[in-house]
Amino acid sequence: MRTQVCIIGGGPSGLLLGKLLRNQGIDVQILERKTRDYVLGRIRAGVLEVGFVELMRLAGIAERMDKEGFTHAGTSISLNDEIFHVDFVEHTGTPVVVYGQTELTRDLYDALEADGADIHFNVDDVVIHDAKSDSPSVTYTKDGVTQRIGCDYIAGCDGFHGVSRQTIPTTVRREYEKLYPFGWLGVLSETPPVHHELIYSCSDRGFALCSMRNANLSRYYIQCSLSDSPDDWSDAAFWQELKRRIPEQFADTIVTGPSIEKSIAPLRSFVCEPMQWGRLFLCGDAAHIVPPTGAKGLNTAASDIHYLYYALLQHFKDKDSSGLEAYSAKALARIWKAERFSWSTTMMLHRFPEMNDFDLKMQVADIHFLRDNAAAQKVFAQNYVGVPY
């Protein structure tokens, strides 16, 4: 087989890049290690920056998102029973959109399949060959048969554990990482959201987040120990602990119910430099990870796709490769800003095991400064809705 761009990874970033390129007549092949149903079964965040929303519209697949997504003009932040609001529209003129990643991915799959795109599921043993040459290729195994795709460029959208980043020699790549000493226990329930906006809560007992997927599907999180297992938490224990960590006005009105999904996610900050090696380009989790505080994970992948899409378009349409040559530097400049925001918001809202009384007072002062200072709220809002591409 031969294609112009081979995309490794059939998650939202790989699918979005594939759809954008196909709209311009650029041929792509997409490889996915799991099945379509498996990918759609993964529970992920759903807060979309303005840049991601515009990319979906550019790809021509925003109809359901625009109809069913929640437009959020701001967010609420609490410290124990005290709560305040940060107004995104007031400070930036821009809201965010809450639309579940599962639904977004479903829209991308449906659009690509309607286009007749080549998406290869259940592929194993993916290997990238000759990425530094003018004729790279990718081999993989499907149903016991080895296949080869020759291509002009390779987009590595295959996540933190994929082969793409590992293909870049250790003598070339440098990795930066911070691991956090706690995780997030998340519960999905078929209940109405407790509030019309997200609530980020810092309490004496630890962090909590109240979010939603739609009018009858809520997603709640509490900070937990990395040694915990989801089986350690009954539904009753989860709801009891969540109520202890959010303001009383919401604890008294929250609608609880059986969990339909429960999982624990560890938190890390991670960046790989560079994000390109020869004709291989890394996107999304293959190159960087952020803690979920601040909703940057999916959105940092979107900024990578923006830069790579326009660079590939410039190359194939105008025979100009300057955008491809500058991809890593341009993508990383924005990634580090998102990393800073996610790190600082995590530090502000979570309780760390080593915190002493001074640290706790500084955390309170940090939250109160955000509460009382319009300039601080503007900076927070600018970061949350997304710094410009």
C-alpha positions, 0 to 999 in steps of 0.5 A: 500500500502507498499513502501520503500520510500514515496516521498511527492511532485512531483516537480523536487526534488521529481521526481529526487530522485524517478528516482535515487532510482528506477534506483537502484531497490528501490521502491518509491511512489510519492504523488503530491497535484496538477495535472501534467499540473499544476506542468508543468505550474509553471514558475521557474528558469533554471540555473543548477550547475554542480552538478545538471547536473551530477545528471541528467546524473546519472539518465539517463535523460540528453539527451534533457538537453545536446542537448537543454540547453545553456552552460554558461561560465560566467555571466555579472554584470553591475552598471548603464552603466558600465558592466564587465564579470565574467568567470566561466570556467577561474576561476573554469574550470566549466560552468553552464547550462541554461535549464528551470525547466519546461523542466527538470520537463517534462523530469523527468515525462516522464522518470518516467511514462515510468518506470511505476512509481507510481505517485499519483496526486490530493492528499489532506489531506496528514498526516505523521504518526509515523515518529519517529518509525520503521514503518512510514506511510502516509495517504492521500485522493484522490477522497474522499477515504482515502489511506494509504502507509506504508514505511521505509522512507519518503522524504518531497519534498513538498515545503515551504507550505507543511506538511513535515516540519510542522510534525516536532514538534516546540520543535524540529525544529528551523527556521531562516528567513530574509524577503526582502523589495521588490519583483521581477516582472518577465516577460516571452516573446517569444523574443530572449535573449538580450545577450548570458549570464545572465546580473545582473544589479544594477542601481540607479533605482533598480535591473534588471536581463536579462535571457533566457529559449531558443533561442526564449524565454526570462525571464526578472526581475525588482525589485519592491515594495511588494505592487505592483501587476502584473496588475499595470504593463503594458507590455510597462511600464515593458519594459520601466523600464527594459531599464532604469536599464540595460546598454545602449548598451543592452537597445538599442538592446533588442527585446520586445514583449507581455508578456506570463506570468507576476508575482511578487515573494517576496524574503526571506532567510529561513532555518529549522534545523534540516532537519530530524526527525526520518525517515522523511527527508526534501529536497529543499523548505520544508527546505530552501528558498533562494532569486533567486539572484545567482540561488541557489533555485533549486540547493540547492534542488539538493544537498539535493537529492544527500545526501539523495539518497546516504544515502538511497542507502547505507542503502538499499544496504549495510545495513549501516545507517550512511549516513541517520544519518548524512544527516541533518548535511551534507545537512545544512553545504552546505545549509548555504554556498548557503544561504550566497552567495544568501544573499550577492549577493542580498545585493550587487545588490539591492537598499534597502529603508533604504540605505543612501549615505554611504550605496550606496558608499559601494555598489559601492565599493563592485561591483568595488572590484568584477570587479577589483579583480581576487580572488573575481571573483574566489570566486564568480565563485566557489559559482555560479557554486556550491561548491562541494557536 
